[in-house]
């Protein structure tokens, strides 16, 4: 049977500012990536989000990003591999404190925004990031796009890896996503169509008109999308009706 995980970024509110549709989205998820208080989130938001994800039985992962609250971690910074390692290590430890007091377990790491984009193309930076993950817990699963630097460096370093595709974004050939500074609403039917093609046929559509061959483990829908819950609801229903089991990815990668 075909299996896939439904995933989203959560815990990205800050203080009095609410961001994303976490509680509603979690009704449809099997895993979640939690902001670690650097690009978004704060200690109270982290504690509350971990508690909610744990209650829902989701696989809980860290979502480390760059220290840029104003830019939501989506602006590039000039980092050395050592700085990238320490930024990631710092964030994993902070989030894991809240996970442990819930009696839960951190399962994976999904990079956020510009840190993710930089790691996809810079092998040295990716090595620093992976070094931080592996030093903290070599059993953590790295999620990313096969063929890009961060994913391949993590795999070569001996980390478990899972292919994660943000299905609510557009892609260029080779599997590079087109990042939006502000999330736009997406047609749920179109997202479902592309998702089913990817899961059942192993083909990722691109704006270049050339499908990328890819076996996917995780379908990610960004939690800050205006209609993210509608997309997730449609995805979960359509995948199940198509005979695809929706399950937490650590159980099958």
C-alpha positions in Angstrom: 0.0 0.0 0.0 1.1 3.5 -0.8 1.8 5.6 2.3 2.4 9.3 2.8 2.5 11.8 5.7 0.6 15.1 5.9 2.7 17.8 7.5 2.7 21.5 8.3 4.8 24.1 10.0 3.2 25.2 13.3 4.0 27.2 16.4 4.9 30.4 14.5 2.9 32.9 16.5 4.8 35.3 18.7 3.6 37.1 21.8 0.2 38.8 21.0 0.6 38.1 17.3 -1.2 35.0 16.0 0.2 33.4 12.9 -1.1 30.3 11.1 -4.1 28.0 11.7 -2.4 25.5 14.0 -5.3 24.0 15.9 -7.5 23.6 12.9 -4.7 22.3 10.7 -3.7 19.7 13.3 -7.0 17.9 12.8 -5.7 16.6 9.5 -1.9 16.3 10.1 0.2 13.2 11.0 3.4 15.2 11.7 4.3 18.8 12.5 7.4 21.0 12.4 7.5 23.4 15.4 9.2 26.8 15.3 12.0 27.1 17.9 11.7 30.7 19.0 14.2 32.2 16.6 12.5 33.0 13.3 9.1 32.7 15.1 7.6 31.4 18.2 8.4 32.2 21.8 8.6 30.0 25.0 4.9 30.1 25.7 3.9 29.4 22.1 6.4 26.5 22.0 5.1 25.0 25.2 1.4 25.3 24.1 2.1 24.0 20.6 4.1 21.0 21.8 1.3 20.1 24.2 -1.3 20.3 21.4 0.8 18.3 18.9 1.4 15.7 21.6 -2.3 15.5 22.4 -3.1 14.9 18.7 -0.5 12.1 18.5 1.6 13.8 15.8 5.2 13.1 15.0 6.9 16.2 16.4 9.9 17.8 14.7 12.0 20.9 15.0 11.7 23.8 12.5 14.9 25.8 13.0 15.4 29.0 11.1 17.5 32.2 10.9 17.4 34.8 13.7 15.2 37.3 11.9 11.9 37.8 13.5 11.0 40.9 11.4 11.7 39.0 8.2 10.2 35.7 9.5 13.4 33.9 8.7 12.9 34.3 5.0 15.8 36.7 4.3 19.3 35.3 3.6 22.1 35.9 6.0 25.9 35.5 5.5 26.6 32.5 7.8 29.7 30.3 8.3 29.1 26.6 8.6 30.0 26.9 12.3 27.4 29.5 12.9 24.8 27.5 11.1 25.7 24.4 13.2 25.3 26.4 16.5 22.1 28.1 15.5 20.5 24.7 14.7 21.9 23.1 17.9 20.6 26.0 20.0 17.1 25.6 18.6 16.9 21.9 18.9 17.8 22.0 22.5 15.3 24.8 23.3 12.4 22.9 21.6 13.3 19.6 23.1 13.0 20.9 26.6 9.3 21.4 26.0 8.9 18.1 24.2 10.5 16.2 27.1 8.3 17.7 29.8 5.3 16.4 27.7 6.7 12.9 27.8 7.0 13.1 24.0 9.9 12.6 21.6 11.5 14.7 18.9 11.5 12.7 15.7 12.8 15.0 12.9 14.2 18.3 11.7 12.7 20.4 8.9 14.6 23.6 8.0 12.7 26.8 7.7 12.8 29.5 5.0 16.1 31.1 4.0 18.1 28.6 6.1 16.5 25.8 4.2 17.1 27.5 0.8 20.7 28.3 1.6 21.4 24.7 2.7 19.9 23.3 -0.5 22.6 24.9 -2.6 25.7 25.3 -0.3 27.3 22.0 0.6 29.6 23.5 3.3 26.7 25.3 5.0 24.6 22.1 4.8 27.5 20.2 6.4 27.4 22.6 9.4 23.7 22.2 9.7 23.9 18.5 9.6 26.8 18.5 12.1 24.6 20.3 14.6 21.7 17.8 14.1 23.9 14.8 14.4 25.7 16.1 17.4 22.4 16.7 19.2 20.7 13.4 18.3 21.9 11.1 15.4 18.5 9.4 15.5 16.7 12.4 14.2 15.3 12.2 10.7 16.2 15.0 8.2 13.4 16.0 5.9 14.1 17.7 2.6 14.2 17.3 -1.2 16.2 14.5 -2.7 19.0 15.7 -5.0 19.6 19.0 -3.2 22.6 19.6 -1.0 21.2 19.5 2.5 19.3 16.2 1.9 22.3 14.5 0.2 24.7 15.7 2.9 22.4 14.5 5.7 22.1 11.1 3.9 25.8 10.8 3.4 26.4 11.7 7.1 24.3 8.7 8.1 21.1 10.4 9.2 17.8 8.9 8.2 16.2 11.0 5.5 12.6 11.6 4.3 11.5 13.2 1.1 9.4 16.2 2.0 7.6 18.2 -0.7 5.7 21.5 0.0 2.9 20.6 -2.3 1.3 24.1 -1.9 4.3 25.7 -3.7 5.3 25.7 -7.4 8.6 24.1 -8.4 11.3 24.5 -11.0 12.8 21.4 -12.7 15.2 19.6 -10.4 12.9 20.0 -7.4 13.7 23.6 -6.3 10.6 25.2 -4.8 9.7 28.8 -5.6 9.5 30.6 -2.2 6.8 33.2 -1.5 7.5 36.1 0.9 3.8 36.0 1.7 1.6 32.9 1.3 -1.2 33.1 -1.3 -4.4 31.0 -1.3 -4.2 27.9 -3.4 -7.0 26.0 -5.2 -7.5 22.9 -3.1 -8.5 20.8 -6.2 -5.3 21.8 -8.0 -3.2 20.9 -4.9 -4.9 17.6 -4.6 -4.4 16.8 -8.3 -0.6 17.5 -8.1 -0.4 15.6 -4.8 -2.0 12.5 -6.2 0.2 12.6 -9.3 3.2 12.8 -7.1 2.2 10.1 -4.7 0.8 7.6 -7.2 3.0 8.2 -10.2 6.2 9.6 -8.6 6.1 12.8 -10.8 6.5 16.3 -9.4 5.1 19.0 -11.8 7.3 22.0 -12.5 6.7 25.5 -14.0 9.2 24.5 -16.6 6.9 21.9 -18.0 9.2 19.0 -17.1 8.2 16.5 -14.4 10.8 15.6 -11.8 10.8 11.9 -10.9 10.5 11.7 -7.2 9.3 9.3 -4.5 7.7 11.4 -1.8 7.3 10.5 1.9 5.8 13.8 3.2 3.3 16.2 1.7 3.8 19.6 3.5 1.2 22.4 3.4 2.4 25.7 4.9 0.4 26.6 8.0 0.3 30.3 7.2 -1.6 29.8 4.0 -5.0 31.6 4.0 -6.8 28.4 3.2 -4.4 25.8 4.6 -7.0 23.9 6.6 -9.3 23.6 3.5 -6.3 22.2 1.5 -5.4 19.7 4.2 -8.9 18.5 4.6 -9.3 18.0 0.9 -5.9 16.2 0.7 -6.6 13.8 3.6 -10.0 12.9 2.2 -8.8 12.5 -1.4 -5.7 10.5 -0.5 -7.8 8.1 1.6 -10.3 7.7 -1.2 -7.5 6.9 -3.6 -6.3 4.1 -1.4 -3.3 5.9 0.0 -2.6 5.4 3.8 -2.0 8.7 5.6 0.4 8.0 8.5 3.3 9.5 10.5 6.4 9.2 8.3 8.8 7.9 11.1 6.8 4.7 11.0 7.7 3.9 7.4 10.9 5.7 6.2 
